[in-house]
Amino acid sequence: MRTFTDNKGRNWNIEINIATVKRLKGFNINLMDAIRGDLIKEVSDDPIYLADLIFYICKPQADELKISDEDFGSALAGDAIQKATDALLDELIDFFPPGKRQVLRKAWTRLQDAKAKAEEAASHYLDGPKVDAIIEKELKNIIG
């Protein structure tokens, strides 16, 4: 079981087991899609899907605390989204048997590496002379 804390200071338990998988199927979410890698990419790219998925995983806890999906989602932003993503994907990967777990862990690691490289490249580009030249050109067009 993994945990994360939302922006309202509430601790959430993410536990994936057969009961969780069955509960999610009732919400038209198939965690077995993680085997193909689709779910991992979708969760890491779409914070709304991530919030819904985690809410349904945590639904028994949310029901006990009388927390709606809207209230749950309103407490996910910034660092809480990253912590929730990491908790979810680590728990999901550990749900599978060793062979599949190894492949999923590798896919998740590669995706994280690719995103880090893309962010670094974008930052480098934004700090570079090409952006300065574009800004100067546009300013000249505006000012005249």
N, CA and C atoms as an extended XYZ file, in Angstrom:
432
Properties=species:S:1:pos:R:3:atomname:S:1:resname:S:1:resid:I:1 pbc="F F F"
N         0.840       -1.169        0.000 N   MET     1
C         0.000        0.000        0.000 CA  MET     1
C         0.894        1.244        0.000 C   MET     1
N         0.505        2.212       -0.822 N   ARG     2
C         1.209        3.491       -0.893 CA  ARG     2
C         0.286        4.575       -0.351 C   ARG     2
N         0.868        5.671        0.068 N   THR     3
C         0.073        6.789        0.564 CA  THR     3
C         0.563        8.090       -0.059 C   THR     3
N        -0.311        9.072       -0.075 N   PHE     4
C         0.071       10.424       -0.449 CA  PHE     4
C        -0.808       11.379        0.343 C   PHE     4
N        -0.377       12.611        0.422 N   THR     5
C        -1.116       13.644        1.140 CA  THR     5
C        -1.596       14.674        0.139 C   THR     5
N        -2.884       15.008        0.210 N   ASP     6
C        -3.426       16.019       -0.698 CA  ASP     6
C        -3.149       17.421       -0.148 C   ASP     6
N        -3.583       18.429       -0.865 N   ASN     7
C        -3.291       19.811       -0.473 CA  ASN     7
C        -4.114       20.293        0.710 C   ASN     7
N        -5.034       19.477        1.186 N   LYS     8
C        -5.795       19.808        2.390 CA  LYS     8
C        -5.254       19.046        3.597 C   LYS     8
N        -4.111       18.396        3.412 N   GLY     9
C        -3.458       17.682        4.501 CA  GLY     9
C        -4.047       16.315        4.809 C   GLY     9
N        -4.911       15.821        3.938 N   ARG    10
C        -5.509       14.507        4.163 CA  ARG    10
C        -4.612       13.428        3.570 C   ARG    10
N        -4.421       12.361        4.317 N   ASN    11
C        -3.631       11.227        3.845 CA  ASN    11
C        -4.551       10.229        3.164 C   ASN    11
N        -4.109        9.747        2.009 N   TRP    12
C        -4.879        8.789        1.224 CA  TRP    12
C        -4.064        7.530        1.026 C   TRP    12
N        -4.732        6.386        1.165 N   ASN    13
C        -4.095        5.086        0.958 CA  ASN    13
C        -4.442        4.579       -0.426 C   ASN    13
N        -3.427        4.235       -1.174 N   ILE    14
C        -3.630        3.622       -2.484 CA  ILE    14
C        -3.218        2.170       -2.359 C   ILE    14
N        -4.209        1.311       -2.496 N   GLU    15
C        -3.961       -0.118       -2.407 CA  GLU    15
C        -4.626       -0.784       -3.605 C   GLU    15
N        -3.820       -1.484       -4.383 N   ILE    16
C        -4.353       -2.164       -5.555 CA  ILE    16
C        -4.252       -3.666       -5.330 C   ILE    16
N        -5.408       -4.294       -5.384 N   ASN    17
C        -5.526       -5.738       -5.265 CA  ASN    17
C        -6.696       -6.160       -6.158 C   ASN    17
N        -7.063       -7.412       -6.112 N   ILE    18
C        -8.142       -7.896       -6.979 CA  ILE    18
C        -9.448       -7.153       -6.692 C   ILE    18
N        -9.746       -6.882       -5.440 N   ALA    19
C       -10.978       -6.148       -5.103 CA  ALA    19
C       -10.965       -4.762       -5.735 C   ALA    19
N        -9.827       -4.107       -5.741 N   THR    20
C        -9.708       -2.782       -6.358 CA  THR    20
C        -9.940       -2.878       -7.863 C   THR    20
N        -9.323       -3.862       -8.491 N   VAL    21
C        -9.470       -4.046       -9.934 CA  VAL    21
C       -10.935       -4.268      -10.280 C   VAL    21
N       -11.619       -5.091       -9.501 N   LYS    22
C       -13.040       -5.355       -9.751 CA  LYS    22
C       -13.881       -4.092       -9.548 C   LYS    22
N       -13.592       -3.329       -8.497 N   ARG    23
C       -14.334       -2.087       -8.242 CA  ARG    23
C       -14.158       -1.105       -9.399 C   ARG    23
N       -12.953       -0.993       -9.906 N   LEU    24
C       -12.687       -0.057      -10.999 CA  LEU    24
C       -13.380       -0.473      -12.290 C   LEU    24
N       -13.521       -1.772      -12.504 N   LYS    25
C       -14.236       -2.226      -13.698 CA  LYS    25
C       -15.662       -1.694      -13.696 C   LYS    25
N       -16.248       -1.529      -12.499 N   GLY    26
C       -17.580       -0.956      -12.379 CA  GLY    26
C       -17.640        0.495      -12.827 C   GLY    26
N       -16.483        1.152      -12.868 N   PHE    27
C       -16.379        2.538      -13.339 CA  PHE    27
C       -15.769        2.595      -14.744 C   PHE    27
N       -15.782        1.466      -15.442 N   ASN    28
C       -15.239        1.342      -16.804 CA  ASN    28
C       -13.753        1.671      -16.882 C   ASN    28
N       -13.018        1.312      -15.845 N   ILE    29
C       -11.568        1.476      -15.836 CA  ILE    29
C       -10.951        0.094      -15.706 C   ILE    29
N       -10.107       -0.257      -16.658 N   ASN    30
C        -9.467       -1.561      -16.653 CA  ASN    30
C        -7.979       -1.389      -16.339 C   ASN    30
N        -7.603       -1.705      -15.118 N   LEU    31
C        -6.194       -1.564      -14.732 CA  LEU    31
C        -5.282       -2.505      -15.508 C   LEU    31
N        -5.853       -3.523      -16.123 N   MET    32
C        -5.031       -4.436      -16.907 CA  MET    32
C        -4.493       -3.749      -18.162 C   MET    32
N        -5.040       -2.590      -18.518 N   ASP    33
C        -4.493       -1.820      -19.636 CA  ASP    33
C        -3.068       -1.359      -19.350 C   ASP    33
N        -2.678       -1.394      -18.086 N   ALA    34
C        -1.309       -1.003      -17.734 CA  ALA    34
C        -0.285       -1.922      -18.380 C   ALA    34
N        -0.675       -3.142      -18.643 N   ILE    35
C         0.257       -4.105      -19.252 CA  ILE    35
C         0.709       -3.607      -20.622 C   ILE    35
N        -0.193       -2.998      -21.366 N   ARG    36
C         0.160       -2.472      -22.691 CA  ARG    36
C         0.851       -1.121      -22.596 C   ARG    36
N         0.863       -0.526      -21.431 N   GLY    37
C         1.515        0.769      -21.267 CA  GLY    37
C         0.588        1.950      -21.465 C   GLY    37
N        -0.624        1.710      -21.977 N   ASP    38
C        -1.560        2.800      -22.244 CA  ASP    38
C        -1.938        3.535      -20.966 C   ASP    38
N        -2.232        2.791      -19.927 N   LEU    39
C        -2.689        3.396      -18.684 CA  LEU    39
C        -1.596        4.246      -18.051 C   LEU    39
N        -0.376        3.767      -18.064 N   ILE    40
C         0.732        4.515      -17.467 CA  ILE    40
C         0.906        5.848      -18.177 C   ILE    40
N         0.866        5.836      -19.488 N   LYS    41
C         1.013        7.090      -20.236 CA  LYS    41
C        -0.174        8.013      -19.980 C   LYS    41
N        -1.382        7.457      -19.999 N   GLU    42
C        -2.577        8.284      -19.801 CA  GLU    42
C        -2.581        8.932      -18.417 C   GLU    42
N        -2.216        8.167      -17.408 N   VAL    43
C        -2.176        8.693      -16.043 CA  VAL    43
C        -1.130        9.792      -15.917 C   VAL    43
N         0.019        9.605      -16.551 N   SER    44
C         1.078       10.604      -16.420 CA  SER    44
C         0.812       11.847      -17.259 C   SER    44
N        -0.054       11.740      -18.281 N   ASP    45
C        -0.330       12.879      -19.166 CA  ASP    45
C        -1.612       13.636      -18.842 C   ASP    45
N        -2.537       13.015      -18.125 N   ASP    46
C        -3.867       13.597      -17.931 CA  ASP    46
C        -4.219       13.673      -16.450 C   ASP    46
N        -4.044       14.847      -15.834 N   PRO    47
C        -4.303       14.960      -14.393 CA  PRO    47
C        -5.771       14.744      -14.018 C   PRO    47
N        -6.700       14.995      -14.930 N   ILE    48
C        -8.117       14.764      -14.630 CA  ILE    48
C        -8.396       13.259      -14.552 C   ILE    48
N        -7.871       12.531      -15.524 N   TYR    49
C        -8.016       11.069      -15.490 CA  TYR    49
C        -7.337       10.511      -14.244 C   TYR    49
N        -6.177       11.034      -13.919 N   LEU    50
C        -5.451       10.603      -12.727 CA  LEU    50
C        -6.309       10.808      -11.483 C   LEU    50
N        -6.886       11.996      -11.332 N   ALA    51
C        -7.698       12.297      -10.148 CA  ALA    51
C        -8.896       11.357      -10.064 C   ALA    51
N        -9.562       11.131      -11.190 N   ASP    52
C       -10.707       10.217      -11.189 CA  ASP    52
C       -10.283        8.809      -10.806 C   ASP    52
N        -9.198        8.337      -11.390 N   LEU    53
C        -8.717        6.993      -11.111 CA  LEU    53
C        -8.362        6.829       -9.633 C   LEU    53
N        -7.637        7.779       -9.096 N   ILE    54
C        -7.245        7.680       -7.690 CA  ILE    54
C        -8.470        7.791       -6.785 C   ILE    54
N        -9.422        8.654       -7.164 N   PHE    55
C       -10.631        8.771       -6.359 CA  PHE    55
C       -11.352        7.420       -6.292 C   PHE    55
N       -11.482        6.747       -7.424 N   TYR    56
C       -12.180        5.461       -7.428 CA  TYR    56
C       -11.404        4.402       -6.649 C   TYR    56
N       -10.085        4.475       -6.681 N   ILE    57
C        -9.284        3.550       -5.876 CA  ILE    57
C        -9.499        3.832       -4.394 C   ILE    57
N        -9.565        5.112       -4.052 N   CYS    58
C        -9.722        5.530       -2.654 CA  CYS    58
C       -11.191        5.682       -2.239 C   CYS    58
N       -12.117        5.291       -3.090 N   LYS    59
C       -13.539        5.533       -2.835 CA  LYS    59
C       -14.018        5.018       -1.481 C   LYS    59
N       -13.649        3.827       -1.044 N   PRO    60
C       -14.100        3.399        0.291 CA  PRO    60
C       -13.656        4.382        1.387 C   PRO    60
N       -12.435        4.865        1.292 N   GLN    61
C       -11.929        5.834        2.269 CA  GLN    61
C       -12.672        7.164        2.117 C   GLN    61
N       -12.900        7.601        0.881 N   ALA    62
C       -13.624        8.860        0.642 CA  ALA    62
C       -15.055        8.768        1.147 C   ALA    62
N       -15.699        7.634        0.916 N   ASP    63
C       -17.067        7.452        1.402 CA  ASP    63
C       -17.118        7.526        2.921 C   ASP    63
N       -16.152        6.897        3.555 N   GLU    64
C       -16.085        6.918        5.019 CA  GLU    64
C       -15.921        8.345        5.544 C   GLU    64
N       -15.131        9.147        4.823 N   LEU    65
C       -14.886       10.538        5.226 CA  LEU    65
C       -15.919       11.508        4.647 C   LEU    65
N       -16.858       10.966        3.852 N   LYS    66
C       -17.898       11.774        3.201 CA  LYS    66
C       -17.295       12.877        2.317 C   LYS    66
N       -16.330       12.451        1.500 N   ILE    67
C       -15.643       13.371        0.590 CA  ILE    67
C       -16.084       13.042       -0.828 C   ILE    67
N       -16.589       14.055       -1.531 N   SER    68
C       -17.046       13.867       -2.912 CA  SER    68
C       -15.856       13.861       -3.859 C   SER    68
N       -16.120       13.416       -5.100 N   ASP    69
C       -15.044       13.435       -6.091 CA  ASP    69
C       -14.609       14.868       -6.381 C   ASP    69
N       -15.525       15.822       -6.319 N   GLU    70
C       -15.164       17.226       -6.549 CA  GLU    70
C       -14.258       17.753       -5.434 C   GLU    70
N       -14.591       17.441       -4.188 N   ASP    71
C       -13.760       17.872       -3.068 CA  ASP    71
C       -12.390       17.199       -3.136 C   ASP    71
N       -12.398       15.932       -3.519 N   PHE    72
C       -11.139       15.201       -3.667 CA  PHE    72
C       -10.264       15.880       -4.719 C   PHE    72
N       -10.853       16.158       -5.887 N   GLY    73
C       -10.108       16.780       -6.980 CA  GLY    73
C        -9.638       18.179       -6.656 C   GLY    73
N       -10.406       18.908       -5.840 N   SER    74
C       -10.008       20.280       -5.507 CA  SER    74
C        -8.764       20.322       -4.627 C   SER    74
N        -8.410       19.191       -4.044 N   ALA    75
C        -7.225       19.131       -3.181 CA  ALA    75
C        -6.016       18.546       -3.902 C   ALA    75
N        -6.132       18.385       -5.221 N   LEU    76
C        -5.010       17.873       -5.999 CA  LEU    76
C        -4.501       18.950       -6.945 C   LEU    76
N        -3.325       19.431       -6.672 N   ALA    77
C        -2.639       20.395       -7.539 CA  ALA    77
C        -1.157       20.347       -7.185 C   ALA    77
N        -0.341       20.780       -8.113 N   GLY    78
C         1.093       20.895       -7.863 CA  GLY    78
C         1.744       19.614       -7.374 C   GLY    78
N         2.448       19.727       -6.252 N   ASP    79
C         3.198       18.593       -5.709 CA  ASP    79
C         2.298       17.414       -5.371 C   ASP    79
N         1.066       17.682       -4.948 N   ALA    80
C         0.154       16.586       -4.596 CA  ALA    80
C        -0.141       15.709       -5.808 C   ALA    80
N        -0.243       16.327       -6.988 N   ILE    81
C        -0.466       15.532       -8.197 CA  ILE    81
C         0.725       14.608       -8.449 C   ILE    81
N         1.927       15.123       -8.314 N   GLN    82
C         3.106       14.292       -8.546 CA  GLN    82
C         3.193       13.164       -7.533 C   GLN    82
N         2.945       13.474       -6.271 N   LYS    83
C         3.004       12.436       -5.232 CA  LYS    83
C         1.926       11.385       -5.444 C   LYS    83
N         0.735       11.816       -5.852 N   ALA    84
C        -0.352       10.874       -6.125 CA  ALA    84
C        -0.006        9.985       -7.314 C   ALA    84
N         0.563       10.580       -8.350 N   THR    85
C         0.964        9.818       -9.537 CA  THR    85
C         2.009        8.765       -9.170 C   THR    85
N         3.019        9.185       -8.446 N   ASP    86
C         4.076        8.254       -8.053 CA  ASP    86
C         3.521        7.117       -7.194 C   ASP    86
N         2.657        7.457       -6.233 N   ALA    87
C         2.071        6.436       -5.357 CA  ALA    87
C         1.231        5.460       -6.165 C   ALA    87
N         0.412        5.994       -7.060 N   LEU    88
C        -0.450        5.144       -7.880 CA  LEU    88
C         0.372        4.205       -8.760 C   LEU    88
N         1.329        4.749       -9.485 N   LEU    89
C         2.076        3.923      -10.425 CA  LEU    89
C         2.975        2.924       -9.718 C   LEU    89
N         3.566        3.306       -8.590 N   ASP    90
C         4.370        2.337       -7.833 CA  ASP    90
C         3.498        1.189       -7.330 C   ASP    90
N         2.314        1.524       -6.816 N   GLU    91
C         1.403        0.489       -6.320 CA  GLU    91
C         0.899       -0.379       -7.467 C   GLU    91
N         0.559        0.245       -8.581 N   LEU    92
C         0.066       -0.497       -9.737 CA  LEU    92
C         1.126       -1.457      -10.268 C   LEU    92
N         2.332       -0.978      -10.394 N   ILE    93
C         3.415       -1.829      -10.900 CA  ILE    93
C         3.648       -3.015       -9.963 C   ILE    93
N         3.611       -2.761       -8.657 N   ASP    94
C         3.849       -3.840       -7.695 CA  ASP    94
C         2.704       -4.850       -7.626 C   ASP    94
N         1.538       -4.501       -8.163 N   PHE    95
C         0.402       -5.414       -8.192 CA  PHE    95
C         0.693       -6.627       -9.082 C   PHE    95
N         1.440       -6.415      -10.146 N   PHE    96
C         1.658       -7.468      -11.142 CA  PHE    96
C         2.754       -8.439      -10.704 C   PHE    96
N         2.722       -9.647      -11.277 N   PRO    97
C         3.775      -10.622      -10.982 CA  PRO    97
C         5.134      -10.112      -11.469 C   PRO    97
N         6.227      -10.710      -10.974 N   PRO    98
C         7.572      -10.192      -11.243 CA  PRO    98
C         7.911       -9.908      -12.698 C   PRO    98
N         7.579      -10.792      -13.629 N   GLY    99
C         7.945      -10.572      -15.034 CA  GLY    99
C         7.292       -9.324      -15.601 C   GLY    99
N         5.998       -9.198      -15.423 N   LYS   100
C         5.279       -8.020      -15.910 CA  LYS   100
C         5.691       -6.770      -15.127 C   LYS   100
N         5.934       -6.962      -13.844 N   ARG   101
C         6.352       -5.844      -12.993 CA  ARG   101
C         7.646       -5.231      -13.520 C   ARG   101
N         8.576       -6.070      -13.923 N   GLN   102
C         9.861       -5.588      -14.434 CA  GLN   102
C         9.666       -4.760      -15.704 C   GLN   102
N         8.818       -5.248      -16.600 N   VAL   103
C         8.552       -4.531      -17.851 CA  VAL   103
C         7.862       -3.198      -17.572 C   VAL   103
N         6.865       -3.209      -16.696 N   LEU   104
C         6.148       -1.970      -16.372 CA  LEU   104
C         7.057       -0.964      -15.676 C   LEU   104
N         7.910       -1.437      -14.779 N   ARG   105
C         8.846       -0.538      -14.090 CA  ARG   105
C         9.782        0.112      -15.107 C   ARG   105
N        10.238       -0.691      -16.076 N   LYS   106
C        11.123       -0.163      -17.118 CA  LYS   106
C        10.384        0.874      -17.968 C   LYS   106
N         9.124        0.590      -18.321 N   ALA   107
C         8.340        1.538      -19.120 CA  ALA   107
C         8.142        2.843      -18.360 C   ALA   107
N         7.814        2.759      -17.081 N   TRP   108
C         7.603        3.956      -16.262 CA  TRP   108
C         8.900        4.758      -16.133 C   TRP   108
N        10.004        4.073      -15.930 N   THR   109
C        11.305        4.743      -15.818 CA  THR   109
C        11.669        5.434      -17.125 C   THR   109
N        11.450        4.751      -18.248 N   ARG   110
C        11.766        5.343      -19.552 CA  ARG   110
C        10.898        6.567      -19.827 C   ARG   110
N         9.630        6.487      -19.468 N   LEU   111
C         8.730        7.626      -19.656 CA  LEU   111
C         9.169        8.811      -18.809 C   LEU   111
N         9.549        8.561      -17.569 N   GLN   112
C        10.050        9.637      -16.706 CA  GLN   112
C        11.324       10.246      -17.284 C   GLN   112
N        12.222        9.409      -17.775 N   ASP   113
C        13.467        9.895      -18.378 CA  ASP   113
C        13.175       10.763      -19.604 C   ASP   113
N        12.258       10.318      -20.449 N   ALA   114
C        11.915       11.076      -21.660 CA  ALA   114
C        11.316       12.431      -21.296 C   ALA   114
N        10.438       12.461      -20.314 N   LYS   115
C         9.834       13.730      -19.896 CA  LYS   115
C        10.891       14.676      -19.311 C   LYS   115
N        11.807       14.137      -18.534 N   ALA   116
C        12.868       14.966      -17.953 CA  ALA   116
C        13.745       15.554      -19.052 C   ALA   116
N        14.068       14.763      -20.066 N   LYS   117
C        14.878       15.252      -21.188 CA  LYS   117
C        14.127       16.325      -21.974 C   LYS   117
N        12.825       16.119      -22.175 N   ALA   118
C        12.022       17.108      -22.900 CA  ALA   118
C        11.947       18.420      -22.123 C   ALA   118
N        11.772       18.340      -20.805 N   GLU   119
C        11.730       19.549      -19.985 CA  GLU   119
C        13.078       20.274      -20.002 C   GLU   119
N        14.153       19.511      -19.954 N   GLU   120
C        15.496       20.105      -20.001 CA  GLU   120
C        15.734       20.783      -21.348 C   GLU   120
N        15.328       20.128      -22.430 N   ALA   121
C        15.506       20.700      -23.770 CA  ALA   121
C        14.678       21.967      -23.922 C   ALA   121
N        13.449       21.961      -23.426 N   ALA   122
C        12.592       23.146      -23.510 CA  ALA   122
C        13.187       24.293      -22.703 C   ALA   122
N        13.692       23.997      -21.528 N   SER   123
C        14.310       25.027      -20.693 CA  SER   123
C        15.553       25.608      -21.373 C   SER   123
N        16.366       24.724      -21.948 N   HIS   124
C        17.575       25.160      -22.648 CA  HIS   124
C        17.208       26.053      -23.840 C   HIS   124
N        16.183       25.652      -24.583 N   TYR   125
C        15.733       26.435      -25.735 CA  TYR   125
C        15.240       27.818      -25.283 C   TYR   125
N        14.461       27.847      -24.211 N   LEU   126
C        13.908       29.118      -23.724 CA  LEU   126
C        14.993       30.062      -23.211 C   LEU   126
N        16.091       29.504      -22.738 N   ASP   127
C        17.206       30.322      -22.267 CA  ASP   127
C        18.141       30.745      -23.397 C   ASP   127
N        17.928       30.211      -24.584 N   GLY   128
C        18.860       30.426      -25.680 CA  GLY   128
C        18.621       31.692      -26.488 C   GLY   128
N        19.525       31.976      -27.397 N   PRO   129
C        19.475       33.205      -28.190 CA  PRO   129
C        18.330       33.240      -29.209 C   PRO   129
N        17.835       32.095      -29.645 N   LYS   130
C        16.753       32.093      -30.624 CA  LYS   130
C        15.497       32.744      -30.052 C   LYS   130
N        15.196       32.448      -28.814 N   VAL   131
C        14.007       33.030      -28.187 CA  VAL   131
C        14.201       34.532      -28.019 C   VAL   131
N        15.388       34.947      -27.627 N   ASP   132
C        15.673       36.390      -27.498 CA  ASP   132
C        15.486       37.105      -28.829 C   ASP   132
N        15.940       36.476      -29.911 N   ALA   133
C        15.798       37.077      -31.242 CA  ALA   133
C        14.325       37.184      -31.634 C   ALA   133
N        13.549       36.172      -31.333 N   ILE   134
C        12.106       36.205      -31.638 CA  ILE   134
C        11.427       37.313      -30.844 C   ILE   134
N        11.765       37.432      -29.581 N   ILE   135
C        11.170       38.473      -28.736 CA  ILE   135
C        11.527       39.855      -29.273 C   ILE   135
N        12.793       40.055      -29.610 N   GLU   136
C        13.223       41.355      -30.143 CA  GLU   136
C        12.486       41.690      -31.438 C   GLU   136
N        12.366       40.712      -32.318 N   LYS   137
C        11.680       40.924      -33.582 CA  LYS   137
C        10.220       41.307      -33.344 C   LYS   137
N         9.546       40.603      -32.457 N   GLU   138
C         8.134       40.884      -32.171 CA  GLU   138
C         7.968       42.256      -31.500 C   GLU   138
N         8.892       42.606      -30.642 N   LEU   139
C         8.832       43.921      -30.003 CA  LEU   139
C         9.005       45.052      -31.035 C   LEU   139
N         9.896       44.824      -31.979 N   LYS   140
C        10.089       45.820      -33.036 CA  LYS   140
C         8.827       45.956      -33.875 C   LYS   140
N         8.152       44.827      -34.131 N   ASN   141
C         6.900       44.865      -34.890 CA  ASN   141
C         5.807       45.618      -34.133 C   ASN   141
N         5.768       45.455      -32.831 N   ILE   142
C         4.738       46.116      -32.010 CA  ILE   142
C         5.040       47.592      -31.862 C   ILE   142
N         6.289       47.905      -31.518 N   ILE   143
C         6.693       49.290      -31.254 CA  ILE   143
C         6.879       50.060      -32.558 C   ILE   143
N         7.374       49.368      -33.525 N   GLY   144
C         7.548       50.019      -34.822 CA  GLY   144
C         8.909       50.392      -35.130 C   GLY   144
